Amino acid sequence: MGETGPDQSIELTMDRIEREAKRAARAKELQERFGAAGEGRMGPAAEADALAQRIAQLTGCHRIPYRPRDWASVAAKPRIQVVRTNDREMEARRALNAYRPGWLEQLFGSDREKRRQLAARVAEAVTQDEQAYREAWREAQKHNGEIDFACKLAELDMRTINEGLSEHTTLPAAYDAVDRFRFCSPAKGRFQIQIEAHDLAGLPCEEAERQPGGRAVFRPMPRGRLHQLHGANVCASALRFAVEMLGFLPLDEVEVVTHCDLRNPNTGLFERHPILQMKLTHAVAARTPFEKAEPIALAAQVGARMNWTLQAGFSPISLDGLEVDAA
């Protein structure tokens, strides 16, 4: 099978039967919503607001600043070794041992109270030494843990990368913009983000127009508008994953390969194909206006490879360079 043939990866996609069932359910839902004639329906304005918010999430998830992390400097830091000390205790014991009561203290018996206070100070100093050690140990663990984390990132340890996403990136907020994704390293020093995009059946399929009285009219989305939405979502999600992971990882480049189910015009069946390939470097990311530009134009600006038109939507592409790692 050639490079433009359907990718039959199992882990990255739902089973074909399940995907077909999903599309059939969506078609039935549209039929029930609008009928055979595709006429409009009335609904609450709140539903129109939710629809607009969902579309904004799908097509605007790339609008974040590029913030690279300097993990190389973290990995180069010296490790901290904590040594337990008892400086406070020794000082308190010296004070206790050096105490010599005067004759007046002995006469009135105040020396016993003074010795009790000095002994209590020794016990307090022992506790303070222990607390200081534990605090230093916690700080050392945090410091050394960051060094270990940075070193594992440099090794492209996938478990470390996945576990660090929530703390070091805002990528989880964009998970709903794709159907699913995974990371892989097809070759040493190469990091690839494999995305399965929402197909047309997984996107909002209607448009809303506000009406007086807190109502809205909903109509089926025209095919060209649906293709525009799909193109914007695919590009926006690819850009978001690329800029987040490039800023997070100690690499010079990350790659995104997006797949989607496309209808085979000869058989009428849906098959999974690569539809976008993007390689993003620090030099390009640093001068790219992620927060301002529209996603399709921005993807083209950073050199994404795709075959998309407003009339036909996406078509399969061949993958440039090493073959995509089987998911």
C-alpha positions in Angstrom: 0.0 0.0 0.0 1.4 3.4 -1.0 1.9 6.4 1.2 -1.5 7.8 0.2 -3.3 4.6 1.1 -5.5 4.4 4.1 -3.8 4.0 7.5 -5.2 0.9 9.2 -3.7 1.7 12.6 -5.9 0.3 15.4 -4.7 2.2 18.5 -5.1 5.6 16.9 -8.7 5.2 15.7 -11.9 3.7 16.6 -12.8 0.4 14.9 -14.2 1.1 11.4 -17.6 -0.4 12.3 -17.9 1.9 15.3 -17.0 4.9 13.3 -19.5 4.0 10.6 -22.1 3.6 13.4 -21.3 7.0 14.7 -21.8 8.5 11.2 -25.1 6.7 10.8 -26.3 8.0 14.2 -25.3 11.5 13.2 -27.2 11.3 9.9 -30.3 10.0 11.8 -30.0 12.9 14.3 -29.9 15.4 11.5 -32.9 13.8 9.9 -34.8 14.1 13.1 -33.7 17.7 13.7 -34.5 19.1 10.3 -36.5 16.6 8.4 -35.9 15.5 4.8 -36.3 19.1 3.5 -33.6 20.4 5.8 -35.8 23.2 7.1 -34.9 25.4 10.0 -35.9 24.7 13.6 -36.5 27.0 16.5 -34.5 26.7 19.8 -33.4 28.8 22.8 -30.8 31.5 22.5 -28.7 29.6 25.1 -28.4 26.7 22.7 -27.1 29.2 20.0 -24.6 30.5 22.5 -23.4 27.0 23.3 -23.0 26.3 19.6 -21.0 29.5 19.0 -18.8 28.6 22.0 -18.2 25.1 20.7 -17.2 26.4 17.2 -14.9 28.9 18.8 -13.2 26.2 20.8 -12.7 24.0 17.7 -11.4 26.8 15.5 -9.6 29.0 18.0 -7.7 26.6 20.2 -4.4 27.7 18.5 -4.6 31.2 20.0 -2.0 30.9 22.7 1.4 32.5 23.2 4.6 30.6 22.4 6.5 30.0 25.6 9.6 27.9 25.3 11.0 26.3 28.5 14.8 26.1 29.0 15.0 22.5 30.3 18.7 22.3 29.2 19.7 24.7 31.9 17.7 22.8 34.4 19.3 19.5 33.4 22.8 21.1 33.8 22.2 22.2 37.4 24.3 20.4 40.1 22.3 18.0 42.3 21.9 18.8 45.9 23.0 16.4 48.6 21.5 17.0 52.0 23.6 16.4 55.1 21.9 16.1 58.5 23.4 18.5 61.1 22.7 19.2 64.8 24.2 22.7 65.1 21.3 24.1 67.1 21.3 21.2 69.5 25.1 21.4 70.1 24.8 25.2 70.8 22.0 24.6 73.3 24.0 21.8 75.0 27.0 24.0 75.3 24.9 26.6 77.0 23.5 24.0 79.4 26.9 22.5 80.2 28.5 25.9 80.7 25.9 27.1 83.2 27.3 27.8 86.6 24.8 29.2 89.1 25.9 31.9 91.4 25.6 31.6 95.2 22.5 33.8 95.2 20.7 31.5 92.7 21.7 28.5 94.8 20.4 30.2 97.9 17.0 30.8 96.5 16.9 27.6 94.4 16.4 29.5 91.1 19.2 27.5 89.5 16.9 24.5 89.2 14.5 26.5 87.1 17.3 27.8 85.0 18.6 24.3 84.3 15.1 23.2 83.4 14.9 26.1 80.9 18.3 25.2 79.4 17.3 21.5 79.1 14.1 22.5 77.4 16.0 24.6 75.0 18.1 21.5 74.1 14.9 19.6 73.3 13.6 22.5 71.2 16.9 22.7 69.3 16.7 19.0 68.5 13.2 19.6 67.0 14.4 22.6 65.0 17.4 20.7 63.6 15.0 17.9 62.5 12.6 20.5 60.9 15.5 22.2 59.1 16.7 18.9 57.8 13.3 17.9 56.5 12.8 21.3 54.8 16.2 21.0 53.2 15.4 17.5 52.1 12.1 18.6 50.5 13.8 21.4 48.7 16.5 19.0 47.5 13.9 16.5 46.3 12.1 19.2 44.4 15.4 20.5 42.9 16.7 17.0 42.0 13.3 15.9 40.7 13.3 18.8 38.3 16.7 17.8 37.0 15.5 14.2 36.6 12.4 15.4 34.8 14.5 17.6 32.4 16.8 14.7 31.7 13.9 12.3 31.0 12.3 14.9 28.7 15.6 15.1 26.8 15.4 11.3 26.4 11.8 11.7 25.1 10.5 9.4 27.8 6.9 9.1 26.8 5.6 8.4 30.3 7.3 11.5 31.7 6.0 13.6 28.8 2.4 12.5 29.3 2.5 12.9 33.0 4.0 16.4 32.7 1.3 17.8 30.3 -1.1 19.0 33.0 1.5 20.8 35.1 3.7 22.2 32.3 1.3 22.9 29.5 -2.3 24.0 28.9 -2.8 21.3 26.3 -5.5 19.4 28.2 -7.8 22.4 27.6 -7.6 21.5 23.8 -8.3 17.8 24.1 -11.9 18.3 22.9 -10.6 19.9 19.7 -9.5 16.5 18.4 -10.9 13.0 18.5 -7.8 11.5 20.0 -4.0 11.8 19.9 -0.8 10.1 20.8 2.9 10.9 20.9 5.7 8.8 19.5 9.4 9.0 18.6 9.9 7.3 15.2 13.6 8.0 15.3 16.1 9.2 17.9 15.6 12.9 18.6 12.4 13.0 16.5 9.1 13.7 18.2 5.8 13.2 16.4 2.3 14.1 17.5 -0.3 11.9 15.8 -3.7 13.4 15.8 -7.0 11.8 14.7 -9.1 14.8 13.8 -12.9 15.0 14.1 -14.4 14.1 10.8 -17.4 16.0 9.4 -19.8 13.9 11.4 -18.1 14.9 14.6 -18.4 18.7 14.0 -21.4 21.0 14.6 -23.6 20.7 11.6 -25.9 23.6 12.0 -25.8 27.4 12.2 -27.8 29.6 14.5 -29.4 33.0 13.9 -30.6 35.0 17.0 -34.3 36.0 17.1 -36.2 38.3 19.3 -37.5 37.0 22.6 -34.5 34.9 23.5 -35.0 32.4 20.7 -32.8 31.4 17.7 -33.4 29.7 14.4 -31.1 26.7 13.6 -30.4 25.7 10.0 -28.2 22.9 8.5 -24.7 24.2 7.8 -24.0 24.5 4.1 -21.4 22.1 2.8 -18.9 24.8 2.0 -19.2 26.2 5.5 -18.8 22.7 7.0 -15.6 22.3 5.0 -14.4 25.7 6.2 -15.1 24.6 9.8 -13.3 21.3 9.3 -10.3 23.0 7.8 -10.1 25.5 10.6 -10.4 22.8 13.3 -7.8 20.6 11.8 -5.3 23.4 11.4 -6.0 25.0 14.8 -5.6 21.7 16.6 -2.4 20.9 14.8 -1.0 24.3 15.6 -2.0 24.1 19.3 -0.4 20.7 19.8 2.7 21.8 17.9 3.3 25.1 19.7 2.6 23.5 23.1 4.9 20.6 22.7 7.7 22.6 21.0 7.6 25.0 24.0 7.5 22.1 26.5 10.2 19.7 25.1 13.9 20.3 24.8 13.9 19.8 21.0 14.6 22.0 18.0 11.6 20.7 16.1 8.3 18.8 16.6 6.1 17.2 13.9 2.4 16.8 13.7 0.7 14.2 11.5 -3.1 14.5 11.4 -5.4 11.7 10.1 -9.0 11.7 9.3 -11.7 9.5 7.8 -12.4 10.5 4.1 -14.9 9.0 1.8 -13.5 7.0 -1.1 -15.2 8.3 -4.2 -14.9 5.0 -5.9 -16.4 2.8 -3.2 -18.4 5.2 -1.1 -16.7 3.9 2.0 -14.7 5.9 4.6 -11.0 5.2 4.9 -8.5 6.8 7.2 -5.8 8.9 5.5 -3.2 11.4 6.5 -4.5 14.9 5.7 -1.9 17.3 7.3 1.8 17.2 8.1 3.4 20.0 10.0 7.0 20.5 11.2 7.5 23.5 13.6 10.8 24.9 14.8 11.7 27.5 17.4 12.7 30.0 14.8 9.4 29.8 13.0 7.3 29.6 16.2 9.1 32.7 17.6 7.9 34.9 14.7 4.4 33.4 14.2 1.4 35.3 15.5 -0.5 32.3 17.0 -2.9 34.5 19.0 -4.0 36.7 16.1 -4.1 34.8 12.7 -6.8 32.5 11.4 -5.8 28.9 11.6 -5.8 27.8 7.9 -3.7 30.8 6.8 -1.4 30.3 9.8 -0.9 26.6 9.0 0.1 27.5 5.5 2.4 30.2 6.8 4.4 27.8 9.0 4.7 25.3 6.1 2.0 22.7 6.8 1.4 20.2 4.0 -2.2 19.6 3.3 -4.6 19.3 0.3 -7.7 21.2 1.2 -10.3 23.3 -0.7 -13.5 25.0 0.3 -15.4 23.0 -2.3 -14.0 19.5 -1.6 -12.6 19.7 1.9 -9.5 17.5 2.6 -7.9 15.0 0.3 -5.2 12.5 1.3 -1.5 13.6 1.3 1.7 11.6 1.1 4.0 11.9 4.1 7.2 13.8 3.7 10.4 12.2 5.2 10.2 9.2 7.5 7.1 7.2 7.4 4.6 7.9 10.2 5.1 5.5 13.1 2.3 2.9 13.3 0.0 3.8 16.1 
